[in-house]
Amino acid sequence: EFEVKFEFDSKLVDHLNGLVDFVVSSQTKKMAFDLVPTNPVGLLDRYRFPFERFDNGSISRLQHIQLSFASLELPPHFSGFLNLRNLDLHLIRSTQKDLQDLLSQCFNIEWLRLVRCHIGGEIKVTHPLPRLLYLRVTYCDITKL
């Protein structure tokens, strides 16, 4: 397990990217980056989570991801987290397409929580999520799921 919890400051991006590199190299199964500032209201600058730093081995090992106060921008040929069971996103900024692509590539997801995420619009996955047991969408600007 690997967990980081402190208030996001854009000056720390290189350090955070180094921690992601450590997650990749350490065979981590559970990763949490909780970067919510004390007062997040009105703050637009978020940590752009570097999915491109993950290789096939680290992607297949991850089973739990928790991200708070980050932005999701998937690389062009993102292949998904094949063994991801638990995805917890809080105060995330993402495009509809990136979130749809992420969820569509998480075939084994069992637990999904979206809280105060800024997506804007409708989210569609390309296939059913047959293992999904828990879904919570709270205070999100998602119109349809």
CORNORWO-V552776 format. One record per residue. N is the residue number from 1. RES is the residue in one small letter. OMEGA is omega as a letter, one per 40 degrees, with the letter a starting at -180 (NA if undefined). NEAR is the number of other C-alpha atoms within 12 Angstrom. D_FIRST is the distance of its C-alpha to the first C-alpha in Angstrom with 2 decimals. Layout:
BEGIN
N_RES_OMEGA_NEAR_D_FIRST, N_RES_OMEGA_NEAR_D_FIRST
END
This chain:
BEGIN
1_e_i_20_0.00, 2_f_a_26_3.78, 3_e_i_23_6.69, 4_v_i_25_10.33, 5_k_i_20_13.21, 6_f_a_17_16.78, 7_e_a_23_19.98, 8_f_i_29_20.53, 9_d_a_23_23.34, 10_s_i_20_24.58, 11_k_a_13_25.15, 12_l_a_17_21.42, 13_v_a_21_21.00, 14_d_i_16_21.15, 15_h_i_16_18.53, 16_l_i_31_16.15, 17_n_i_24_17.08, 18_g_i_16_16.29, 19_l_i_25_12.70, 20_v_i_31_12.58, 21_d_i_24_14.23, 22_f_i_21_11.62, 23_v_a_32_8.93, 24_v_a_29_11.82, 25_s_a_21_12.66, 26_s_i_20_9.53, 27_q_a_23_9.16, 28_t_i_26_5.75, 29_k_a_27_6.10, 30_k_a_29_4.63, 31_m_i_33_6.00, 32_a_i_33_8.24, 33_f_a_37_11.37, 34_d_a_29_13.72, 35_l_a_34_16.88, 36_v_i_28_19.60, 37_p_i_23_22.58, 38_t_i_15_24.58, 39_n_a_13_27.30, 40_p_a_21_26.23, 41_v_i_12_29.68, 42_g_a_10_31.48, 43_l_a_19_28.87, 44_l_a_20_28.86, 45_d_i_22_26.78, 46_r_i_34_23.12, 47_y_i_36_20.43, 48_r_a_32_21.12, 49_f_a_35_17.83, 50_p_i_27_18.45, 51_f_a_31_17.89, 52_e_a_23_20.35, 53_r_a_24_17.97, 54_f_i_30_16.12, 55_d_a_24_17.86, 56_n_i_21_18.49, 57_g_a_21_15.99, 58_s_i_30_12.94, 59_i_a_32_14.44, 60_s_i_26_14.85, 61_r_a_27_11.35, 62_l_i_35_9.73, 63_q_a_31_10.15, 64_h_i_33_9.09, 65_i_i_36_10.19, 66_q_i_35_11.33, 67_l_i_38_13.90, 68_s_i_38_16.45, 69_f_i_41_19.59, 70_a_i_39_19.35, 71_s_a_29_21.82, 72_l_i_33_21.34, 73_e_a_27_23.62, 74_l_i_28_23.01, 75_p_a_20_24.47, 76_p_a_13_27.71, 77_h_a_16_26.59, 78_f_a_26_23.16, 79_s_i_25_22.51, 80_g_i_34_19.76, 81_f_a_33_16.42, 82_l_a_25_17.98, 83_n_a_27_15.32, 84_l_i_33_13.89, 85_r_a_32_14.30, 86_n_i_34_13.32, 87_l_a_36_14.46, 88_d_a_36_14.93, 89_l_a_41_17.23, 90_h_a_35_18.93, 91_l_a_39_21.79, 92_i_i_41_21.51, 93_r_i_34_24.52, 94_s_i_34_25.19, 95_t_i_23_28.23, 96_q_a_29_29.07, 97_k_a_24_28.99, 98_d_i_28_25.50, 99_l_i_35_24.00, 100_q_i_28_26.24, 101_d_i_28_25.25, 102_l_a_34_21.50, 103_l_a_40_22.06, 104_s_a_27_24.63, 105_q_i_28_22.26, 106_c_a_37_19.64, 107_f_a_29_21.70, 108_n_a_28_19.35, 109_i_i_32_18.17, 110_e_a_25_18.57, 111_w_a_28_17.52, 112_l_i_30_18.65, 113_r_i_31_19.15, 114_l_a_34_21.16, 115_v_i_26_22.21, 116_r_i_27_24.76, 117_c_a_31_24.27, 118_h_a_32_27.19, 119_i_i_32_28.08, 120_g_i_22_31.77, 121_g_a_19_33.31, 122_e_i_18_32.62, 123_i_i_27_29.55, 124_k_i_21_30.31, 125_v_a_22_28.19, 126_t_i_17_30.02, 127_h_i_15_29.43, 128_p_i_17_28.70, 129_l_a_22_25.19, 130_p_a_16_26.15, 131_r_a_19_22.85, 132_l_a_21_22.43, 133_l_a_15_22.61, 134_y_i_18_21.67, 135_l_i_20_22.88, 136_r_i_22_23.25, 137_v_a_26_25.00, 138_t_i_19_26.02, 139_y_i_19_28.13, 140_c_i_26_27.79, 141_d_i_24_30.78, 142_i_a_25_30.40, 143_t_a_16_33.84, 144_k_i_15_33.09, 145_l_NA_22_30.19
END
